[in-house]
Each structure stands twice: as C-alpha cells, then as structure tokens.
Amino acid sequence: MTCSFKGKYLHSKYNPLVEGERFAQTVEADFSPLCLFILEPALSYCADAIKKKFPNALICAIRFSSAFVKSDSQWHKVFYLDQANFSIPLSEILFETLGEEKLISSLAFSWPPSQNAFPEQTVRCWEEIKKAILKARDVMGTRAYFSERWLKNSLIFASNIKRPVIAEKGNLPLIIAASGPSLLSSLPFLKKYRDYFFLIAVSSALMPLQKNEIRADMVISSDGGYWAKRHIDFSGQDSTIFALEAESAVPKKIFENNKIIPLVYDDGLEKDFLDAIGCPYMLSERNGTVAGTALCFAHTLTDGNIYLCGLDQAPSPAFQHTQPNALENGNSKNDSRLRNCETRITKSRFSSEKSLEIYRNWFITNSAYFSKRVSRLSDNFKYDFPLGNISEKNWDDFEKTELVKKKNDCTKKISFSGEKKIITKGERKKILEESLLQLSKSSKFIEEVFPMDAILIKRELSGDKKKILEEKLHEKIALLLKKCGRLIRG
C-alpha cells in the first residue's frame, strides 16, 4: 500500500518498505537515546527498521492526521499534534506521558515526504517538542540541584518524627486554601462558613488564615528548600495537624509539638527510610507545586466536593501572595530608597511567569479528571487564566450546594488515627545508616540522588567514557554517605 496527500506521495509508489528501511539507516545518534520520535510516518513502513536499530529506546510516532490510525500498533507510543481538547498542548502531553528523563535523552526526525506535504504542521510540531524538552531540562535542573537536599531532609524527617498519624476518609466538602491574591476575597466567607467544610492550608496560606482567625484542619507542605520552613515556623499552632512530605524542610519544633501525617512518593527513597523504622505514612503524588500535591491528596481524604481558594496560577501586578506572607516579611527588611518594595515586587512578578505557566499547565492537563468534583472558589474574582475543565464557582454556589447537605446531616467527618510510638532515636540511627548504605548500591538511589549522572551514563556509547563516568559517580556517592552519616549520628 501507498498513499498521497494533495498530490504528494507520502511513500514510494514502487517499494515503500525498502524506502522505510533506507530512512532508518539515515537516522543516526552519537548517544544512546531513551526515546525517539518520528514526525508523521504515515503508513509506518520505517517503524520495524528503527526498532531494530534502537532496541533500547521508546519509539514514538507523532501524527498530523488520524487517517493512519490502523498502523499505530507498530509504535510503542503514538501522539497526535491536534488533540480533541485543544486546551492541552502537545508539549504538555509529551511531558506528562514521558517525563523529564526520556525527553532529555530523546531524538526526533521528520519523515521527509510528510514534511513536504504538511509544512505548517511540521513547524508546529517541532515547536511543541522544543517546549517539552526545555521544560524537561528545567525540571531535571531542579532535581539535580535539590536531590542531595531532599535526601538529607528525608533522613532528618525519619530521625525526628515523633507523632505520626494517618487520615481516615470522609465525605465532607474540602477546601484547599492557596495563597494567591484571590484568597483575600474568600477570607470573610471562609470565616463565615467555617463549620461546613474541612480546610487544608498550603504552607504559604497559613499566616493570612491565622491573621484572620481562621483555623485550618490541616497544613500541607512539600517544598524541600530552607525558605519553606519560614511559612510554618511561627507560634500559635501547636494543635495543628501537618501533612508533610518527608523530603520537605521542616522546623524541628513541629516534630516536637505536632501530629504529623508523613507523605511519601511511591518511588521515593523516603518511603524506604520510613519502612525501615516502622513509621506509618500516606502516599502522595510528585508535583511541582504544593497546591497540586494538596489537590491529589485531597482525593484520598474525601468523597465530597473539593474547592480551591487562592489558586490564581498567574502573576499579579501587586503582591504575588495574600498578605501577611512569611517571605515578604523577611524580604521587606532589606528594602531601601534605591531598592524599594515596588522594584522588588515588579521583579518577582516577571520572574514568576515561567514557573506559574508550568504549574498552570499541569492543572489544565489533568483538569478532565479533576473537573468531576473540583472547582475554583472565590467571591466572583476575575482570574487571568482558566484551568481547563475545572469550573469556577462563587460563595453563593457553595452555600446552595453544601449547606443543604449539612442541614440534612449526611456528611462524614475526616478523622485521624494510628498515632504510634516508634522506635527510639538511638535505635533509628543504626537502622537508618544500614538502610542508606544498602540503598546507595541500587539504581533507584543513583537515579533519585544523582539524576544527571544516571542519564549521562545511560546515554554513553563508549565503554571507556562510561567507565570514567561511573568511577566519578562512585566518588560522589562515597562523599555523600559520609555527610549523611554525620547527619544521622548528629
């Protein structure tokens, strides 16, 4: 079989299979790719030859047309440039499906006849691939920068946690308070209807809630940076329950004073450490923003409706967060006549645009799933960007929906149980050191703590160069184990 589009043949009229094999011979790489894209391969005569040439790679087709769907089975993965839902760009679908490791180690080639027949689609496709790879590069850069810090945070968490608890699911309506400027419009209503919902505050929203005498049922934090501790490092919250990712930065007094729900990623090293010391935990999903982590976790807490307050996901011309804000309080102390508040706020506005776009696209990409019972809630706030299929509601809608359920008393509270006394610090030190040493010999440890090194080793074709990279990596691991050993014993 062969085919054409507007008079341009997409395959040879005589022997398209040989044509596909010849094309595969021209596909060259100076490294071992983890993923390879072919842009609109039409009837896919090149697929088998490319699979044989790159047996360790995920071989993907990117379609410009649905006319060739019958040959999709010849590829490991198939993506379509124009999805049914145009609010989700191809770049986001590629990132969500493949992740940063595969995208960073990927190659892409156009099937030449399709490039001639679909010039506009080809240009758009290359732009989407570029966006996906640049995002993957940024995410991998963040992982490489913070990975050692996350490991140390996990060891500190496992060494110090005293009062772990587990949440038991209910069906109360649940509100997540983020700290975007729109939160300000909801503060009077959060206070007015406080008895009608379960309230989770992301860490940066805790201070404005407490300032307005609004009690959060739970505070969630997942950021591993030292600055994240400032949002929860103040007095007056000894009775608060904290849901804390074990990789996050936590003030030590919270370990002493508060009940904690330990959150772990299913593939994370922190899970192994908590298993080793017999500490209970709940699973969470890896996310670039704490609001995304909170939304995923909220689905494990309630069967009721979930509302998002203060989730603007857009830069603001004024403060980026509802005030008071712990970081703003600290930064304002350095304001001067030459470097004043307005200059700092403007700089923050423009520097946040790229990260907010990444976070916003995550909500949009996953909005079809979340839209079933998730809404943004405000006092008729005009958002700059919609979040895909996630609806926008005001407090009148909330009153009509949720107060009726409350009056009929058909709700079940979210409760906490399982506060468990775990082994002493002295016993933990030995167990954690042994667990760390054992894990350090695994590929999981290398990929989590040294992600860039792991990728470079996988990509390398030369045996000698690969050996040099592996020797350098072993030196890094030995140095890190010494640092972590001192941390555990200290």
C-alpha positions in Angstrom: 0.0 0.0 0.0 1.0 3.6 -0.6 -0.8 6.9 -0.1 -0.7 10.6 -1.1 -1.9 13.9 0.2 -2.9 16.7 -2.2 -1.0 15.0 -5.0 2.2 14.5 -2.9 3.1 10.9 -2.3 3.9 10.0 1.4 5.5 6.7 0.3 7.3 5.3 -2.7 5.0 4.1 -5.5 7.2 1.0 -6.0 8.7 -0.3 -2.8 7.7 1.7 0.3 9.2 -0.9 2.7 12.7 -0.5 1.2 12.2 3.2 1.4 11.4 2.9 5.1 14.5 0.8 5.7 16.7 3.3 3.9 15.3 6.1 6.0 16.1 4.2 9.2 19.7 3.9 8.0 19.9 7.7 7.9 18.7 8.1 11.5 22.0 8.4 13.4 22.8 9.3 17.1 26.0 10.0 18.9 24.5 8.7 22.1 22.1 6.0 23.2 18.6 7.7 23.1 15.9 6.7 25.6 13.2 8.0 23.3 12.9 8.6 19.6 10.1 10.5 17.7 9.2 10.2 14.1 7.0 13.0 12.9 4.1 11.7 10.8 5.4 8.4 9.5 2.1 7.9 7.6 1.7 4.1 7.0 4.7 3.4 9.2 7.0 1.4 6.9 10.0 2.7 8.8 8.9 1.5 12.3 10.3 -2.0 12.4 13.7 -1.0 11.0 14.0 1.9 13.6 13.1 -0.5 16.4 15.8 -2.9 15.3 18.4 -0.1 15.1 17.5 1.4 18.6 16.3 -1.7 20.6 16.6 0.1 24.0 14.6 3.2 23.0 10.9 4.0 23.3 9.9 4.5 19.6 7.1 7.1 19.2 5.1 8.4 16.3 3.7 12.0 16.3 0.7 12.1 14.0 -0.6 15.0 11.9 -3.5 13.0 10.6 -5.9 10.4 12.0 -6.0 8.7 8.6 -3.2 6.3 9.5 -4.6 5.0 12.8 -4.5 1.4 11.6 -0.7 1.4 11.7 -0.5 2.9 15.2 0.1 -0.5 16.7 3.6 -0.6 15.1 4.8 2.1 17.5 5.5 1.9 21.3 3.6 5.2 21.7 1.6 7.5 19.4 0.8 11.1 19.9 -1.4 13.5 17.9 -0.4 17.0 17.2 -4.0 18.2 17.2 -5.8 16.6 20.2 -9.6 16.6 20.6 -9.1 19.0 23.5 -7.1 22.0 22.1 -6.6 23.4 25.6 -3.8 20.9 26.2 -0.8 21.5 24.0 1.2 18.6 22.7 4.3 19.7 24.7 2.4 19.1 28.0 1.1 15.8 26.9 4.6 14.7 26.0 6.0 15.8 29.3 3.2 14.3 31.4 3.4 11.0 29.5 7.2 10.5 29.1 8.7 12.6 32.0 11.9 14.5 32.0 14.4 11.6 31.8 13.2 10.3 28.5 12.7 13.8 27.0 16.2 14.9 27.8 17.6 11.8 26.2 15.4 11.9 23.1 15.8 12.4 19.3 13.3 13.5 16.7 13.2 13.1 13.0 10.7 14.0 10.3 9.5 11.5 7.7 10.7 13.6 4.6 7.6 13.1 2.4 5.3 14.2 5.3 7.5 17.2 6.0 6.9 18.3 2.4 3.2 17.5 2.5 2.5 19.1 5.9 4.9 22.0 6.3 2.8 24.0 8.8 2.1 21.0 11.0 5.8 20.1 10.9 6.9 23.5 12.1 4.3 23.5 14.9 5.3 20.0 16.0 9.0 20.9 16.3 8.0 23.9 18.4 6.0 21.7 20.8 8.9 19.2 21.0 11.2 22.0 21.8 8.9 23.3 24.6 8.6 19.8 26.1 12.4 19.3 26.1 13.1 22.8 27.6 10.6 22.1 30.4 12.2 18.7 30.9 15.6 20.4 31.2 14.3 22.9 33.8 12.7 20.2 35.9 15.8 18.0 35.7 17.9 21.0 36.7 15.7 21.5 39.7 16.0 17.8 40.6 19.8 17.8 40.2 20.1 20.9 42.3 17.9 19.8 45.2 18.3 16.0 45.2 21.0 15.9 47.9 19.0 18.3 50.0 15.9 16.1 49.6 17.8 13.1 50.7 19.1 14.9 53.8 15.6 16.2 54.6 14.2 12.7 54.4 16.9 11.4 56.9 16.1 14.4 59.2 12.4 13.6 59.0 12.9 9.9 59.7 15.3 10.7 62.6 13.0 13.2 64.3 9.3 12.3 63.7 7.5 11.5 67.0 3.8 11.6 66.5 2.8 10.1 63.1 -0.9 9.8 62.3 -3.0 8.6 59.4 -6.1 10.2 58.0 -9.3 8.3 57.6 -11.6 9.2 54.6 -14.8 11.1 55.0 -17.2 12.9 52.7 -17.1 16.4 53.9 -16.7 19.2 51.4 -13.0 20.1 51.4 -11.4 23.5 50.7 -7.8 24.0 49.8 -6.5 27.5 50.7 -3.6 28.5 48.5 -2.1 32.0 48.9 -2.7 33.7 45.6 -4.2 37.2 45.7 -7.8 35.9 45.1 -7.7 34.3 48.6 -8.3 37.8 50.1 -11.8 37.8 48.6 -12.6 34.5 50.2 -11.4 35.2 53.8 -14.7 36.6 55.1 -16.6 33.6 53.7 -14.1 31.1 55.0 -14.7 32.5 58.4 -18.5 32.7 58.0 -18.9 29.1 56.9 -16.0 27.6 58.8 -18.1 24.8 60.3 -19.3 23.4 57.0 -16.0 22.1 55.4 -12.6 20.6 56.1 -9.9 23.2 55.5 -6.4 22.4 54.2 -4.0 25.3 54.1 -0.9 25.1 51.9 2.0 26.3 53.9 2.1 29.9 52.5 -1.6 30.4 53.2 -1.3 29.6 56.9 -0.2 33.0 58.1 -3.1 35.0 56.4 -5.6 32.5 57.7 -4.3 32.8 61.3 -4.2 36.6 61.0 -7.9 36.4 60.2 -8.6 33.9 63.0 -9.5 31.1 60.6 -8.4 27.7 61.9 -7.1 25.2 59.4 -7.8 21.5 60.0 -4.6 20.6 58.2 -1.5 22.3 56.8 0.4 20.7 53.9 4.0 21.4 52.9 6.1 19.7 50.3 8.9 22.1 49.5 12.4 21.0 50.3 14.0 24.5 50.2 15.1 26.0 53.5 12.8 29.0 52.9 9.8 26.8 53.0 10.3 26.4 56.8 9.5 30.1 57.3 5.9 29.7 56.3 5.2 27.3 59.2 7.9 28.4 61.7 5.8 30.7 64.0 4.0 30.2 67.2 0.3 29.5 68.0 -0.2 26.3 66.0 0.6 23.5 68.5 -2.7 21.8 67.9 -2.5 21.9 64.1 -2.1 18.6 62.1 0.6 18.8 59.5 0.7 16.7 56.3 4.4 16.9 55.4 6.2 15.3 52.5 9.2 13.6 54.1 11.5 15.4 51.6 10.3 18.8 52.8 12.1 21.2 55.0 10.5 21.1 58.5 11.2 23.2 61.6 12.3 20.9 64.4 9.8 22.2 66.9 7.0 20.8 64.7 8.4 17.3 65.2 8.2 18.0 69.0 4.8 19.7 69.2 2.5 18.5 66.4 0.8 15.4 65.0 2.2 14.7 61.5 0.9 12.8 58.5 4.0 11.6 56.8 3.6 11.9 53.0 5.9 9.9 50.7 6.2 9.3 47.0 5.6 5.7 45.9 9.0 5.6 44.2 10.9 7.8 46.7 13.8 7.0 49.0 11.9 8.4 52.0 9.4 5.6 51.7 12.3 3.1 52.3 13.6 5.0 55.3 10.1 5.2 57.0 9.5 1.5 56.2 12.9 0.7 57.9 11.9 2.4 61.2 8.3 1.2 61.1 6.7 4.6 60.7 3.2 4.8 59.1 2.7 7.1 56.1 0.3 8.0 53.3 1.2 8.2 49.6 1.3 11.5 47.7 2.0 12.4 44.1 5.1 14.2 42.8 4.2 17.7 41.8 6.0 21.0 41.1 3.7 23.0 43.3 2.3 22.3 46.8 -1.2 23.1 45.6 -1.0 20.2 43.1 0.2 17.9 45.8 -2.6 19.1 48.1 -5.3 18.5 45.4 -4.1 15.0 44.7 -4.0 14.2 48.4 -7.5 15.7 48.9 -9.0 13.0 46.8 -7.7 10.4 49.3 -9.4 12.4 52.2 -12.9 12.9 51.0 -15.6 11.7 48.6 -17.2 15.1 48.7 -16.7 18.2 46.6 -13.2 19.9 46.6 -12.9 23.7 46.3 -9.7 25.7 45.5 -9.4 29.1 47.1 -6.5 31.4 46.2 -5.3 29.3 43.3 -4.7 32.1 40.8 -1.8 30.5 38.9 -1.0 33.9 37.3 1.5 36.7 38.1 0.0 39.7 40.0 0.8 43.4 39.4 1.0 43.8 43.2 2.0 41.2 45.8 2.2 37.6 44.4 0.7 36.2 47.7 -2.1 37.3 50.0 -0.5 39.1 53.0 0.8 38.6 55.5 3.4 36.3 54.0 6.5 35.0 55.8 8.9 35.5 52.9 7.6 39.0 52.2 8.0 39.9 55.9 11.7 38.8 55.7 12.4 40.4 52.3 10.8 43.8 53.2 13.5 44.3 55.9 16.1 44.8 53.1 14.0 47.4 51.2 15.7 50.8 50.8 15.4 54.0 48.8 17.3 52.6 45.9 15.9 49.1 46.1 12.4 49.7 47.2 9.3 47.5 47.6 7.9 48.3 44.2 11.1 47.3 42.4 11.2 44.0 44.3 7.5 43.2 43.6 7.9 44.0 39.9 10.9 41.8 39.6 9.1 39.0 41.4 6.1 39.3 39.1 8.1 38.8 35.9 10.4 36.2 37.3 7.4 34.0 38.4 5.7 33.9 35.0 7.6 30.9 33.7 7.1 28.7 36.8 3.4 29.7 37.1 2.9 28.7 33.4 4.3 25.3 34.2 2.1 24.9 37.2 -0.9 26.2 35.4 -0.4 23.7 32.5 -0.3 20.8 35.0 -3.8 21.7 36.3 -5.0 22.2 32.7 -3.6 18.9 31.5 -5.2 17.0 34.4 -8.4 19.0 34.5 -10.6 16.4 32.8 -10.1 14.1 35.8 -10.3 16.8 38.5 -13.4 18.5 37.0 -15.6 15.8 38.2 -15.8 17.3 41.7 -13.2 20.1 41.8 -13.9 23.9 41.4 -12.2 27.1 42.0 -14.0 29.2 44.6 -13.9 32.9 45.1 -16.1 36.0 45.6 -16.6 36.5 41.9 -12.8 37.0 41.3 -11.8 37.5 37.7 -9.0 35.1 37.0 -6.4 35.8 34.3 -6.4 32.2 33.1 -8.9 29.4 33.2 -7.7 25.9 34.4 -9.0 23.8 31.6 -12.2 21.9 32.6 -12.1 23.0 36.3 -15.2 25.1 36.9 -15.3 28.5 38.7 -17.8 29.0 41.5 -18.7 31.7 43.9 -19.7 31.5 47.5 -23.4 31.7 46.7 -23.0 28.4 44.8 -21.2 26.9 47.7 -24.0 27.9 50.1 -26.7 26.4 47.8 -24.7 23.2 47.4 -23.1 22.4 50.7 -25.3 24.0 53.4 -28.3 21.8 52.3 -26.1 18.7 52.8 -25.1 19.9 56.3 -28.6 20.5 57.3 -29.6 17.0 56.2 -26.7 15.7 58.3 -25.4 13.4 55.5 -21.7 14.1 56.0 -19.0 12.0 57.5 -16.0 13.8 59.1 -12.4 13.2 58.1 -10.7 11.8 61.1 -7.2 10.8 62.2 -5.9 7.7 63.9 -2.9 5.5 64.4 -0.7 7.7 66.5 2.0 5.2 67.1 5.1 5.2 69.3 8.0 4.3 67.0 11.5 3.2 68.0 13.8 5.4 69.9 16.3 7.8 68.2 19.2 5.6 69.2 17.7 2.6 67.5 16.8 4.6 64.5 20.3 5.9 63.9 21.7 2.4 63.3 18.8 1.3 61.2 18.8 4.4 59.0 22.6 4.1 58.4 22.2 0.5 57.4 19.2 1.3 55.1 21.1 4.2 53.5 24.2 2.1 52.8 22.1 -0.7 51.3 20.1 1.8 49.1 23.2 3.5 47.9 24.1 0.4 45.9 20.9 0.4 43.9 20.0 2.1 40.6 17.0 3.7 42.4 19.4 5.6 44.6 21.5 6.8 41.7 18.5 7.9 39.7 17.0 9.8 42.6 20.0 11.5 44.1 22.3 11.8 41.0 19.8 12.1 38.1 22.1 13.8 35.7 24.9 11.3 36.3 22.5 8.5 35.7 21.3 9.9 32.4 24.8 10.6 31.2 25.9 7.0 31.9 22.8 5.6 30.2 23.4 7.8 27.1 27.1 7.0 26.7 28.0 4.6 23.9 31.7 4.4 24.6 32.8 1.8 27.2 35.8 3.8 28.3 33.9 7.0 28.8 31.1 5.2 30.6 33.7 3.7 33.0 35.1 7.1 33.8 31.6 8.5 34.5 30.8 5.5 36.7 34.1 6.0 38.7 33.3 9.7 39.3 29.8 8.8 40.4 31.1 6.3 42.9 33.3 9.0 44.4 30.3 11.3 44.7 28.3 8.6 46.5 31.1 7.9 48.9 31.4 11.6 49.8 27.6 11.9 50.2 27.4 8.8 52.5 30.0 10.4 54.8 27.9 13.6 55.0 24.7 11.7 55.7 26.3 9.5 58.3 27.3 12.6 60.3 23.8 14.0 59.9 22.2 10.8 61.2 24.6 10.4 64.1 24.3 14.1 65.0 
